[in-house]
Amino acid sequence: MKDDSDPFCHICKRTDETKNEFDSNNLCKLHTNPGGGWFSYSDSLKPGSKVRLGCFGLPYIQTLPGFERTCVRDTNPGNKLNYKWSPDISEVPKCIFNTDSECRSEVVRRGSQPFKASSFSSDNSPTNGRLYAKDGAWIPRKQEIGQWLEVNLGHSMDVYGVMTQGNYRKNSWVTLYKVAYREEDESPESIVNNENEEEAVFVGNVDRRTTSQQVFPEAVRARYVRIYPQYWYIQISLRFGVVACEVPTEDLACQVPQLENIIVYINSKRSLASSIDNQDTIVISCESGYILDNGDSFLSGECRNAEIVYKGPVASFACVKQADTSPSTSIVVEEDCGMPTINEYTIVNVNYRYDLDKFTPSNTKFPSGTILITRCYDIGKYQLINGGERVCSDGSWTGFPATCSKFHFCFFFVIVSASGFTA
């Protein structure tokens, strides 16, 4: 929503000098700038103008997030001033030093996290929306509510707030915005709420280059953080970063299923551990004489943010004793598989986690349930023969051995003569 009238101000006054109230009765009292921040005004503090508080950023935070007051006519005839700030408050907000900032950092300023947006205009891509970027800012193709800019942090973090800036090259910025977040790419997003459990509207910027920080009422756990501009000056122009810290490792660990007659492999090694770390792989099979009740010979998955995500739909499972009358049902055995043959052009990936090459010791063993996927070093020079997924089962690999060989090219020379073409 474009707001030329004054969601933040046409002429923003930022000063470290102490100001006293104006002598004129046609103006509201000018606030004294607090340490670590400043009050922004529109025009000359005339009726209808607004004041908001901005802080210099880390490690300062506002005691009253979203503070805003409007200059209105004072109907009390006993007052010397004809105008006052509304609403009345007992204490003016301040920018205070955040003593709980030990784990907080501006994680989106190293250029590694990808940005994307609902749309963008020419030369104003989502990458330009990174905090402190000097290539202008992100500007959507359409200037309307519903446009958004999002950052992918790469993994879940405890997010405490955001920091925003306007356009580095020209006077345009976002003045009010909402923040959405989610942990997984396909999961539904949530909006950051205020203390009243309502969607919070955060105060943005007062000029194009000053950084404004807003802290959430409480931290949220998220990998994706998205900003929805609500009001802006001239046009939507945004650069932003995320104030966050790493999630404690123990909070992301996954609990290993505790079932009878179960065999567990963690990162391709048999284990009796009760939990696994985030991003560790797990393969589950049954002891000799038992099978998984869903008919599979094994289950494989990965620990993702305190939850094991299995390949394929898995609601629940158990190891049940194999019936003697069901000889067709496969029995999972514990015999390991040997090292597959690998030539110098071939790479073999193990459980989607790490690669083997020709330097891997030939006596390396792999437990039942290990998954191999073969690829070539250079697909332009080498071709993959018998490619596909192979699984270790009962001491041998399923499928056919995969290898990479050089392409063989045939060249045909065409001779052009006066009488025609000959090959």
N, C-alpha and C positions, 0 to 999 in steps of 0.2 A: 504494500500500500504506500504509494508515494505521498509524502507529507511535506509540502513546501511551507506550510504554515508554522510548524515548529515542533516536531516530535523531539528534536534535540536542540536545534538552534541554527540560525543563519550565521551569527557571529558568536563563536564560543569564546568565553573569557577564561583563560587559565593563567593563574598567577600564584606565586608563593607568598605574596605580600598580604598582610592582614588588612581586611577591608572593614570599614564602619558603615553604618546605615546612611543612605542618602538623605540630604536635607529636604529634597522635594517630597511633598505629600502625595505625588502622583506615581510614586514608585514603591515597590515592596522592599523590605529590608534585605540587604545583600548578605548572604551567608559568609562566614569566615572560612577560608579553605583549611581543611584539616591536614595534619601531617600524613604524608603518603598518598594524598589524593587531591581532588579539586571538585568544586561545584560548577556545573555548566548552566548557562542562562541563554535565553533567546532575546534578541533585540536589546532593549534597555530596561529590562525588568518592568515593563509596562503591563497593565492588566491583560490577562490571558497568556502571558509567558509562563514557561515552566522551568523548574530547576531539578537537576538530577545530580547524583554523586557518582564520580568515577574514581577508581583507585589506580595506582601506578602499576599494578600487577604483582606477581610474586615478590615477596611473601606477604603482601597486604591483601586483606579481604574486608568486605563491608559488614558493618554490624547490622544493617538493615538492607538486605539485597532487594533490588527493584525499587529503591526509594525515588519518589517523585512528588513534587508539589506544584500547585498552580497559583499564580498571582490573581487575587480576586478583590472586589470592592469590599471594604469593611463597613458593615451596616451599623456598627456600634458607634453612636455619636460621641461617646466619651473618649474615644481614642484620638490621639494626635495625628496618627497616620490614617489616610483614607483608604489604604490598601493593605492586604496581608496575604501571607501564604496559607493555602488550604491543601490538605487538612491540617488542623492544629496538631502539633506533636509536643510531647513533654521533653524530648531529648533529640537533638540533631544527630543523625548517624555519623559514624566515623570510619576511617580506614585503619584497621588495627593490624599489628604484626601477627602473622599466623604462627603460633608456637608449635603447631602440629604439622609442620611442612617437611619433616625429615625425609619422608618417602615420596614426596611430590616432585614431579619434574615435567618440563614441557616436552613431551615425548614426540610431538610432531614438528620437528624443526631440523631433522637430519637429512631429509630428502628421500627417506626409504619407504615411508608408508604411502600407499596409493590413494588418490582421491578420485571420486566420481560425482556426477551431478545429474539433476533432472534434465538439464539442458545447458547449453552455453553458447555465447555469441563468438564470432570470429576473433581470434587472438586473445580470448579471455577464458581459457580452458580451466577445468577443475584444478589442475596443478598450480595455476596462478593463485589459488585460494589457500595456499599453505602460509602459515604464520611467518611473517617477516620476508615473504617473497617480494621481489622488486620488479616484477613484470606486470604491474597493475593490480588485478584482483580477479576472482571469479565473478563473471556477470552472466546471468541466465539470458536465454534468447527472449523470453517473455518476462515482463515486469509485473508479476502477479503473485498473490499468496498461493502457496502450494509448491513453489520452486524450492529445491534443497541442494545442499552441498554435504558430502559424506566422506569420512576418512575411515580406512581400514587399518586398525592398529596391528594387525598380523596375528594377534592372539588376545585372549580375554585379559583385561586389566581392571583394577578398581579405579574408576573415573570419578574425580572430585569436582570437576568444573571445566570451563572452556575459556579461552582467551581469544579475542577478536580484534581485527583491524579493518579499516576501510581501504579504499583504492589507493595504491601507492602513488599513482600518477595524476589523479585528478580528484576534485572534491565530490565524493559520493561514498556513502557508507550505510550500513544497516544499524538502525536505532533500537529496534525491539525484535526479539526472536524466541522461538521455542527450540527445545533440544529433544531428539529421539535417540534411542539406542537399542541394540540387540546383540546377542552373543554369537548366533550362527547366521550364515548368509541367508538361509531360507526361513528362519524363524520370524514370527511377527514382531514388530517394533513396539516399544513402550515410550511414552512421553514422560520426561522428568516432571515430577509434581512439586508443588510448593508445600509449605507446612500444613495447609488445609486440604491436602490431597486433591488439589485442583491442578490442571495443567499450568505449569509455571511459565510466565513470560519474562524473559531476562532483558536487562538493559544493555544495549550495545555500545556504539561509539559516539563520540562527540566531534571527531574530526577524522581525517583520512589516515593518519599515521600513528596516533597514540593507541597503545594497547589497553584494552579493557578486559578485566578478568571478572567472571562471575562464578561463584562457588555454589554447588548444589546443596540443598538442605541435608542430604546424606549421599554418600558415595553409591554409585551404581556399578555393577559388573558388566562390562561390555567389550566387544571387539570392534563393533561398528558404531560410530557416533555421527549423527546427522543434524544439521541446523536448518530450521525452517524460518526464513525472514518473515516478519509480520509488518514492520514499518521500516521505511528507509528514507534517506535524504537524497534527492535527485534521482538515483536509480539504485537497484540492488548491486552492491559491490562488497565482497566479503573475502577476508583472509582469516583463518582461524587455526588454533591449535588446541590440544587436549591436555588438561592437568590431571595426571594419573600416576599410579605406582603399580609395580608388579604385584600380582596376587601371590600370597604366601604359597610355597610349593605344596605344603600339606593340604591346602584347600582344594587343590586340583587333582590330588591322587584319587585313584579308583580302587574300590574294594573288589578283591578277587572272589568269585562265587565259592562259597563253602559247601560243597556237595560231596556225598559219599562216592567212592570209586572213580574220582575225577583225576585227570592228569593235566597239569598246567605248564605251558611253556611261555616264558616271558622273554621277549627279544631273542627268540629261537633257542633259549636254554631252559631246561626243565627246572621248575622252582616250586618251593613250598611257601612262598611269601603270601601274606594276607592282603597286600595292597601293591599297586604298581604306580609308577610316576606318570605324570601327564605326557602323552604322546608315545608311551611305551606300547609295543604290540603284544598281543596275547593270543595263544592258540590253545583250545580246550578239546581234549579227547577223553576216552574212557579206558579204564584198566582192562586187561585181557578177560574175556568172558562177559563184558558189558558193552552196551551200545547207547548212543544218545537216543532219547525217546522220540526225537523228530526225524530219525532215520539217517541223519548225516553222519559221516565218519569223523568229522571234526568241525569246530567253529573257530573262526578267526576274527579278530577285531583290534581296536586301538582305544587307548584311554584318551578321552577328550573332555577336558574341563570337568573332572570328577565323575564322568559317566563313560562306561565302556560301550563303544559303538561297534556293533557286529556287522559283518558283511551279509546283507540280505536281512529279511524280516525275522527277528527272534524275540518272541514274547517271554518265554521261560523254557527251561530244559532241565533234564536230569539224566544220569547214567542208570540204565535199567539192565537187569540180567538178561542175557540173550537166551531165548527159548531154544531148546534142542530141536524143536520142530520147524525152526526157521533157518535152515542152512544157507538160504540165499542172502540173508542179512549179513553184511560185512562186519568183521570184527576189527577194531582198531588195535594194532599192536604197537609196541614201543620201539621197534627196531629202527635205527637211524639210517639215513641215506648218505651215500658218499658224495664226494666233490664231483660235480658235473664237468665234462670236458669243455674247456674254454680256449679258443685260439686268440691271437693277438688283436683281432678286429672286433671281438665280442665283449659285451658287458652284460652281466646277469644281475638283476635286482632281486634282493631277498626280502620278502614280506613287505614290499613297498617302502623299505626303510634304508637299506644300505646296499652297495654294489660289490660284486665279486669281480676280479679280473685275473689275468694270467699269473699274477704274483701271489694269489691266495694259496696257502699250503695245500698240497694235494690230499693230505690226510684229514682235512676238515670234514666234520660230520654235521648233519642237519637232522633235527628231530622230526618225527612224524607230524605232518600238518604244515611244514614249511612250504611257502609258495615262491616259485621262481618265475621271473619274466625276463626274456632275453631281448636285447636290442643291439644295434650296431653303433660303432663309434661315429661313422660318417655315412649317413644314408645316401649321400650323393655318390659315394665311391663303392659302398658295400651293400650287398643284398642279404636279407635275413631268410634263411632256409629253415622250414619246420618251426616257425615262430608260434607263440602262444603260451598260455599259462601252464606250468607244470607243478604238481604237488607231490610231496614226499608221502608215500603210503606203503606201509608194510616193508620198509627197507628199500624201496625202489621208486623212481620218478615216473609219474604218469606222463602220457604223451610221448613225443619223439624228441630226441636230442636236437636242440636248435643251435645253429652256427651262422656265422657271417662270412661271406666270400666276396671277392672282388667281382665287379661287373665286367662282363666281356663284351666289348664293342666291336661291331662289324662295320667296315667302311666300304662304300661302293663308289667307284670313280666313274664319272660319266664323261665320255669324250664326244665333243661336238665336231661334226665334220660337215663339209659342204653338202653331202648327200643326205644327211639326217643325223639321228642320234644312235650311238652304239654304247653299250655298257661294258 
